[in-house]
Amino acid sequence: MDSVKYGGTTLPIPEKLLAKAQWLVPKNEPDALQNLSSSIKEALDSPVGSKSLKEQVEIGDKISIIVSDITRPIPTAQILPALIEELHACGIIAEDICIVFALGIHRGMTEEEKIKVLGLEIFSTYKNIEPEKITYLGETSRGTPIEVCQQVAESDFIILTGNIEFHYFAGYSGGYKALMPGVSTKAAIQNNHKMMLDPKAKIGVADGNPVREDLEEFGQKFSRTFLLNVVLNSKKEITKVVAGDPILAHREGCRSFDDYYKVYVNKPADLVIVSAGGYPKDINMYQAQKALDNAAKVVKKGGKLVLVAEMKEYFGEETFEEWLLESQTIGIILSKIKENFVLGGHKAAAIANLLKDIEIYVLSAMDEETVRKAFFTPIKQLADLENEDFQTVYIIPYGGLTLPEVNAKREVNFTQGVFVSNPITNNLKM
């Protein structure tokens, strides 16, 4: 391994850095499933914590299938054919199926992007929409309004799709996140996401995480709901399919993900180079920020973190951009989020919190002036770092996928320039 992904291409690691670098990569990463359709059908027939899809769906049911938007790596076009075939086997006709794109607060998608997500045949055959009219159904015990797009609210049966990976304050992606924030409102998302300020809202932790618990309470408002989630490897290939109860099946997927993608090191490094993982993970800073948050866990105080991400769409969200570019100091950003939690601003605050202790370099397609205004140091190539004397260097080629942690008490093996370790069991419950 001698390069990292950048957009649709790769960038080589300079020899001087490569000579001292230790790569933080998953241990024994699984290969793609050999027969995806068969694996999906098996998961649908033998779900976790619920009856099978055939036992739950009734002829005449209006079905909403919620799918991820273009910013997510899940190969939805590979998953939908087997799922829809199963629905037809249950007696559901095409006219009773609607595919809903989970945009959250992301931008709308172009027709070309929708075709890329769904595949041309499914795009042309089945109704597909972005969230529009909203239905209000009460609120959670934490005050989050239960608001979803009307199409989903009026469905008889809802199928949640998505992929499971680490999330910097909801613990993991997947599960009920397809509903909230996927097809919910900005007000609902904002109330849920403000709980990220709670110390219990941690990456890699599901149970006891207030953000996750709130969105799952939100999701349980919809009684006829079924989960179909997948786990991807670094090549964006599907390695596991989980289906069934949106909480119990999700937890099984989280355990599988932990087994491969939690990585441990003995000490923090002077320099950490992290790639967001290429397109679509680095389509904009709003997405690439997740890799920053993960990698920062193994940068020593006063150290340097280099984000390799194309970010051709720059920031990807207006409030996020405004908070970074128009705040004079990171202290102002941190004060603003405490005074008034605002979506978009929450990601700016997450970055500001990192910048208190480390310096962040950015190698991207963004112009240098903009990068500097956002409190980062721009670099044009990784070779710019070769003249600095770094004693320890870690390289994380899949920053959104890998969760590195410093744990000197754990047994950490070093093999051929790659740190690996035996996984720990998270506090996930069945």
C-alpha positions as CSV (number, residue, x, y, z in Angstrom):
1,M,0.0,0.0,0.0
2,D,1.5,3.3,-1.1
3,S,-1.3,5.7,-2.0
4,V,-4.6,7.0,-0.7
5,K,-7.9,7.8,-2.5
6,Y,-8.7,11.3,-3.6
7,G,-12.0,11.9,-5.5
8,G,-12.0,9.3,-8.3
9,T,-8.3,8.8,-8.3
10,T,-5.4,8.1,-5.9
11,L,-2.4,10.1,-4.5
12,P,0.9,8.5,-3.8
13,I,2.5,8.8,-0.3
14,P,6.0,10.4,-0.7
15,E,8.9,7.9,0.0
16,K,10.3,9.8,3.0
17,L,6.9,9.7,4.8
18,L,6.2,6.2,3.6
19,A,9.4,4.9,5.1
20,K,8.3,5.8,8.7
21,A,4.6,5.5,8.2
22,Q,2.4,3.0,10.0
23,W,-0.9,2.2,8.2
24,L,-4.0,1.9,10.3
25,V,-6.2,-0.4,8.4
26,P,-8.9,-3.0,9.2
27,K,-7.8,-6.5,10.3
28,N,-8.7,-9.4,8.0
29,E,-11.2,-7.2,6.1
30,P,-14.0,-9.3,4.6
31,D,-14.4,-9.9,0.9
32,A,-17.6,-9.1,-1.0
33,L,-20.5,-11.5,-0.7
34,Q,-20.3,-14.0,-3.6
35,N,-24.1,-14.1,-4.3
36,L,-25.7,-10.8,-3.1
37,S,-29.2,-11.6,-4.2
38,S,-29.1,-14.9,-2.4
39,S,-27.7,-13.2,0.8
40,I,-30.4,-10.5,0.7
41,K,-33.2,-13.1,0.3
42,E,-31.7,-15.2,3.2
43,A,-31.6,-12.1,5.4
44,L,-35.2,-11.2,4.4
45,D,-36.4,-14.8,5.2
46,S,-34.5,-15.1,8.5
47,P,-34.7,-11.6,10.0
48,V,-33.3,-10.5,13.3
49,G,-35.9,-9.9,16.0
50,S,-38.9,-9.9,13.7
51,K,-41.1,-11.9,11.4
52,S,-40.0,-12.3,7.8
53,L,-41.0,-9.7,5.2
54,K,-43.4,-12.3,3.7
55,E,-45.1,-12.7,7.0
56,Q,-45.5,-9.0,7.5
57,V,-46.4,-7.5,4.1
58,E,-50.0,-7.8,3.0
59,I,-51.5,-7.5,-0.5
60,G,-52.6,-3.9,-1.1
61,D,-50.1,-2.4,1.3
62,K,-48.6,0.9,0.2
63,I,-44.9,0.5,0.6
64,S,-42.3,3.2,1.1
65,I,-38.6,2.2,0.6
66,I,-36.3,4.8,2.0
67,V,-32.9,4.9,0.3
68,S,-29.7,6.9,0.9
69,D,-28.8,9.9,-1.3
70,I,-25.8,10.4,-3.6
71,T,-23.5,11.3,-0.7
72,R,-23.6,7.8,0.8
73,P,-21.4,4.9,-0.5
74,I,-24.1,2.2,-0.3
75,P,-24.7,0.5,-3.7
76,T,-28.4,0.9,-3.5
77,A,-28.8,-0.2,-7.2
78,Q,-27.4,-3.6,-6.2
79,I,-29.7,-4.1,-3.3
80,L,-33.1,-2.9,-4.6
81,P,-33.7,-5.6,-7.3
82,A,-33.7,-8.5,-4.8
83,L,-35.8,-6.5,-2.3
84,I,-38.4,-5.5,-4.9
85,E,-38.5,-9.0,-6.2
86,E,-39.3,-10.2,-2.7
87,L,-42.1,-7.6,-2.4
88,H,-43.6,-8.7,-5.7
89,A,-43.5,-12.3,-4.4
90,C,-45.6,-11.0,-1.5
91,G,-48.2,-9.8,-4.0
92,I,-47.2,-6.1,-4.0
93,I,-47.7,-4.5,-7.4
94,A,-45.3,-1.8,-8.8
95,E,-47.9,0.9,-8.4
96,D,-47.9,0.4,-4.6
97,I,-44.1,0.9,-4.2
98,C,-42.6,4.3,-3.7
99,I,-38.9,4.9,-3.3
100,V,-38.0,7.9,-1.1
101,F,-34.6,9.5,-1.1
102,A,-33.3,10.3,2.4
103,L,-31.9,13.8,2.0
104,G,-31.9,15.0,5.6
105,I,-30.7,18.6,5.1
106,H,-28.5,17.7,2.1
107,R,-29.2,19.3,-1.3
108,G,-31.6,17.8,-3.7
109,M,-30.4,15.4,-6.3
110,T,-30.2,15.7,-10.1
111,E,-32.0,13.1,-12.3
112,E,-28.6,11.7,-13.3
113,E,-27.7,11.2,-9.7
114,K,-31.1,9.5,-9.0
115,I,-30.5,7.1,-11.9
116,K,-27.0,6.4,-10.5
117,V,-28.4,5.6,-7.1
118,L,-31.3,3.5,-8.3
119,G,-30.2,2.1,-11.6
120,L,-32.1,3.1,-14.8
121,E,-34.6,0.3,-14.8
122,I,-35.8,0.8,-11.2
123,F,-35.7,4.6,-11.7
124,S,-37.9,4.3,-14.8
125,T,-40.3,1.7,-13.4
126,Y,-41.0,2.8,-9.8
127,K,-42.2,6.0,-8.4
128,N,-39.4,7.8,-6.6
129,I,-39.5,11.1,-4.8
130,E,-37.6,13.5,-2.5
131,P,-39.3,14.5,0.8
132,E,-41.8,17.3,0.2
133,K,-45.0,17.7,2.2
134,I,-44.6,17.1,5.9
135,T,-46.8,15.3,8.4
136,Y,-46.6,15.9,12.2
137,L,-47.2,13.0,14.5
138,G,-46.2,14.3,17.9
139,E,-42.8,14.4,19.6
140,T,-40.3,12.2,21.4
141,S,-39.8,12.4,25.2
142,R,-36.7,14.6,24.4
143,G,-38.9,17.1,22.5
144,T,-37.9,16.1,19.0
145,P,-41.0,16.7,16.7
146,I,-41.9,13.5,14.9
147,E,-42.2,15.0,11.4
148,V,-41.7,13.0,8.2
149,C,-42.6,13.5,4.6
150,Q,-46.3,12.8,3.9
151,Q,-45.5,9.8,1.5
152,V,-43.8,7.9,4.4
153,A,-46.3,8.9,7.0
154,E,-49.2,7.6,4.9
155,S,-47.5,4.4,4.0
156,D,-48.8,1.1,5.3
157,F,-45.3,-0.4,5.5
158,I,-41.9,1.2,5.6
159,I,-38.6,-0.4,4.6
160,L,-35.4,1.3,5.8
161,T,-32.2,0.7,3.8
162,G,-28.7,2.0,4.4
163,N,-25.2,1.0,5.3
164,I,-23.7,0.7,8.8
165,E,-20.5,2.6,9.7
166,F,-19.2,4.8,12.4
167,H,-20.9,8.1,13.1
168,Y,-19.2,10.7,15.1
169,F,-22.1,11.5,17.5
170,A,-24.9,9.0,16.7
171,G,-22.5,6.1,17.3
172,Y,-23.2,4.4,13.9
173,S,-25.1,5.2,10.7
174,G,-27.9,3.0,9.6
175,G,-31.0,1.7,11.4
176,Y,-33.7,4.3,12.1
177,K,-31.4,7.1,10.7
178,A,-33.1,6.5,7.4
179,L,-36.2,8.0,8.9
180,M,-34.6,10.6,11.2
181,P,-32.8,12.5,9.8
182,G,-33.4,10.9,6.4
183,V,-36.9,12.0,5.6
184,S,-37.6,14.3,8.5
185,T,-37.5,18.1,8.9
186,K,-34.8,20.6,9.8
187,A,-36.5,21.4,13.1
188,A,-36.6,17.7,14.1
189,I,-33.0,17.1,13.0
190,Q,-31.8,20.1,14.9
191,N,-33.5,19.1,18.1
192,N,-32.0,15.6,17.8
193,H,-28.6,16.7,16.8
194,K,-28.2,19.2,19.6
195,M,-27.8,16.2,21.9
196,M,-24.3,15.7,20.3
197,L,-23.1,18.1,23.0
198,D,-23.9,15.4,25.6
199,P,-20.6,13.5,26.5
200,K,-22.6,10.3,26.0
201,A,-23.0,11.0,22.3
202,K,-20.0,9.1,21.2
203,I,-18.7,7.5,18.0
204,G,-19.0,3.7,18.1
205,V,-21.5,3.7,20.9
206,A,-25.2,3.0,20.3
207,D,-26.8,2.1,23.6
208,G,-26.9,4.9,26.1
209,N,-26.2,7.4,23.3
210,P,-28.9,10.1,23.6
211,V,-28.8,11.0,19.9
212,R,-29.3,7.3,18.9
213,E,-31.9,6.7,21.6
214,D,-33.9,9.8,20.5
215,L,-34.0,8.9,16.8
216,E,-34.9,5.3,17.7
217,E,-37.8,6.5,19.8
218,F,-38.8,8.7,16.8
219,G,-38.7,5.6,14.6
220,Q,-40.7,3.4,16.8
221,K,-43.7,5.7,16.2
222,F,-44.0,3.8,12.9
223,S,-45.1,0.3,13.9
224,R,-44.9,-1.5,10.6
225,T,-41.2,-0.9,9.8
226,F,-38.5,-3.3,8.5
227,L,-34.8,-2.8,8.2
228,L,-32.4,-3.9,5.4
229,N,-28.9,-2.7,6.1
230,V,-25.5,-3.7,4.8
231,V,-21.9,-3.5,5.9
232,L,-19.4,-2.4,3.3
233,N,-15.6,-2.9,3.1
234,S,-13.1,-0.3,2.0
235,K,-13.8,-1.2,-1.7
236,K,-17.4,-0.3,-1.1
237,E,-18.4,-3.9,-1.6
238,I,-21.2,-5.5,0.5
239,T,-19.8,-8.0,3.0
240,K,-22.8,-8.5,5.2
241,V,-26.6,-8.1,5.0
242,V,-28.8,-7.7,8.1
243,A,-32.6,-7.5,8.1
244,G,-35.5,-7.4,10.5
245,D,-36.2,-5.3,13.6
246,P,-34.7,-1.8,13.0
247,I,-32.9,-1.8,16.4
248,L,-32.0,-5.5,16.9
249,A,-30.9,-6.1,13.3
250,H,-29.0,-2.8,13.4
251,R,-27.1,-3.9,16.5
252,E,-26.1,-7.1,14.8
253,G,-24.7,-5.1,11.9
254,C,-22.8,-2.8,14.3
255,R,-21.1,-5.8,16.0
256,S,-19.9,-7.1,12.7
257,F,-18.6,-3.7,11.7
258,D,-16.7,-3.3,15.0
259,D,-15.0,-6.7,14.5
260,Y,-13.1,-5.3,11.5
261,Y,-12.9,-1.5,11.7
262,K,-11.9,-0.6,15.3
263,V,-8.1,-0.3,15.3
264,Y,-5.8,0.3,18.3
265,V,-2.4,2.0,18.7
266,N,-0.1,2.4,21.6
267,K,0.4,6.1,21.4
268,P,-0.7,9.2,19.4
269,A,1.3,10.3,16.5
270,D,3.1,13.6,15.4
271,L,1.5,13.4,12.0
272,V,-1.6,11.6,10.8
273,I,-2.6,11.5,7.2
274,V,-6.2,10.6,6.6
275,S,-8.2,10.1,3.4
276,A,-11.9,10.4,3.5
277,G,-11.9,7.4,1.2
278,G,-12.5,9.0,-2.2
279,Y,-15.8,9.7,-3.9
280,P,-18.5,10.1,-2.6
281,K,-17.0,10.4,0.9
282,D,-15.0,13.5,-0.1
283,I,-17.6,15.1,-2.3
284,N,-17.7,18.1,0.1
285,M,-16.3,19.0,3.6
286,Y,-19.7,18.3,5.2
287,Q,-19.1,14.6,4.4
288,A,-15.3,14.5,4.7
289,Q,-15.5,16.0,8.2
290,K,-16.3,12.5,9.6
291,A,-12.8,11.3,8.6
292,L,-11.3,14.2,10.4
293,D,-13.1,13.4,13.6
294,N,-12.1,9.8,13.5
295,A,-8.4,10.4,12.7
296,A,-8.0,13.2,15.4
297,K,-8.3,10.5,18.1
298,V,-4.7,9.4,17.4
299,V,-3.0,12.8,16.9
300,K,-1.0,14.0,19.8
301,K,-1.7,17.4,21.3
302,G,0.1,20.0,19.1
303,G,0.4,17.4,16.3
304,K,-0.6,17.7,12.7
305,L,-3.5,16.1,10.9
306,V,-3.7,16.1,7.1
307,L,-7.1,15.6,5.4
308,V,-6.8,14.3,1.8
309,A,-10.2,15.0,0.3
310,E,-11.2,16.4,-3.1
311,M,-14.2,18.4,-1.9
312,K,-15.1,19.7,-5.3
313,E,-18.4,20.9,-4.0
314,Y,-16.6,22.8,-1.2
315,F,-18.5,22.9,2.0
316,G,-21.8,21.2,1.0
317,E,-24.1,23.1,3.4
318,E,-24.7,26.9,3.8
319,T,-24.7,27.3,7.6
320,F,-21.6,25.1,7.9
321,E,-19.8,27.3,5.4
322,E,-21.0,30.5,7.0
323,W,-19.9,29.6,10.5
324,L,-16.4,28.6,9.2
325,L,-15.8,31.4,6.9
326,E,-17.4,34.3,8.8
327,S,-16.2,33.6,12.3
328,Q,-13.1,35.4,13.3
329,T,-11.9,32.7,15.7
330,I,-12.6,29.1,16.6
331,G,-13.6,30.4,20.0
332,I,-16.5,32.3,18.5
333,I,-17.7,29.1,16.8
334,L,-17.6,27.1,20.1
335,S,-19.4,29.9,22.0
336,K,-22.1,30.2,19.3
337,I,-23.0,26.4,19.4
338,K,-23.4,26.5,23.2
339,E,-25.6,29.5,23.0
340,N,-27.8,28.4,20.1
341,F,-27.5,24.9,18.5
342,V,-27.9,25.3,14.7
343,L,-27.6,22.5,12.1
344,G,-24.6,23.0,9.9
345,G,-23.0,25.0,12.7
346,H,-22.7,21.8,14.6
347,K,-20.1,20.5,12.2
348,A,-18.2,23.8,12.3
349,A,-18.2,23.4,16.1
350,A,-16.9,19.8,15.8
351,I,-14.0,21.1,13.6
352,A,-13.3,24.0,15.9
353,N,-13.1,21.6,18.9
354,L,-10.4,19.7,17.1
355,L,-8.5,22.8,16.2
356,K,-8.0,23.7,19.9
357,D,-5.4,20.9,20.2
358,I,-4.1,20.1,16.7
359,E,-3.2,21.8,13.4
360,I,-5.2,20.6,10.4
361,Y,-3.8,20.6,6.9
362,V,-6.1,20.2,3.9
363,L,-5.1,18.8,0.4
364,S,-8.2,19.4,-1.7
365,A,-9.6,21.1,-4.9
366,M,-10.7,24.1,-2.8
367,D,-8.9,27.4,-3.3
368,E,-6.2,28.2,-0.8
369,E,-7.8,31.4,0.5
370,T,-11.1,29.6,1.3
371,V,-9.2,26.8,3.1
372,R,-7.3,29.4,5.2
373,K,-10.5,31.3,6.1
374,A,-11.9,28.0,7.4
375,F,-8.9,27.8,9.9
376,F,-7.0,25.1,8.0
377,T,-3.6,25.1,6.4
378,P,-3.7,24.4,2.6
379,I,-1.1,22.2,1.0
380,K,-0.8,21.4,-2.7
381,Q,0.9,18.0,-2.4
382,L,1.9,15.5,0.3
383,A,5.5,16.1,-0.6
384,D,5.2,19.5,1.1
385,L,5.4,17.6,4.4
386,E,8.7,15.8,3.7
387,N,10.9,18.5,5.1
388,E,9.4,18.3,8.6
389,D,10.8,16.0,11.2
390,F,8.0,13.7,12.3
391,Q,8.9,10.9,14.7
392,T,5.7,9.0,14.3
393,V,3.4,8.9,11.3
394,Y,0.1,7.1,10.9
395,I,-1.8,6.9,7.6
396,I,-5.5,6.1,7.6
397,P,-6.6,5.4,4.0
398,Y,-10.3,5.0,4.9
399,G,-11.0,7.7,7.4
400,G,-14.8,7.4,7.4
401,L,-14.6,3.6,7.8
402,T,-11.9,3.2,10.4
403,L,-12.1,4.1,14.1
404,P,-8.5,4.3,15.6
405,E,-8.1,4.6,19.3
406,V,-5.1,5.0,21.6
407,N,-5.1,2.2,24.2
408,A,-1.6,1.4,25.6
409,K,-3.0,-1.4,27.8
410,R,-4.3,-3.4,24.8
411,E,-2.2,-5.9,22.9
412,V,-1.3,-4.2,19.7
413,N,0.5,-6.0,16.9
414,F,2.6,-4.4,14.3
415,T,2.8,-6.3,11.0
416,Q,4.3,-5.1,7.7
417,G,3.7,-1.5,8.5
418,V,0.1,-2.0,9.5
419,F,-1.3,-1.8,13.0
420,V,-4.0,-4.4,13.7
421,S,-5.6,-5.5,16.9
422,N,-8.2,-7.9,18.3
423,P,-11.6,-6.1,18.4
424,I,-13.3,-5.3,21.6
425,T,-17.0,-5.8,22.3
426,N,-18.9,-2.6,22.3
427,N,-21.8,-2.0,24.8
428,L,-24.3,-3.1,22.2
429,K,-27.3,-5.1,23.4
430,M,-29.7,-7.5,21.8
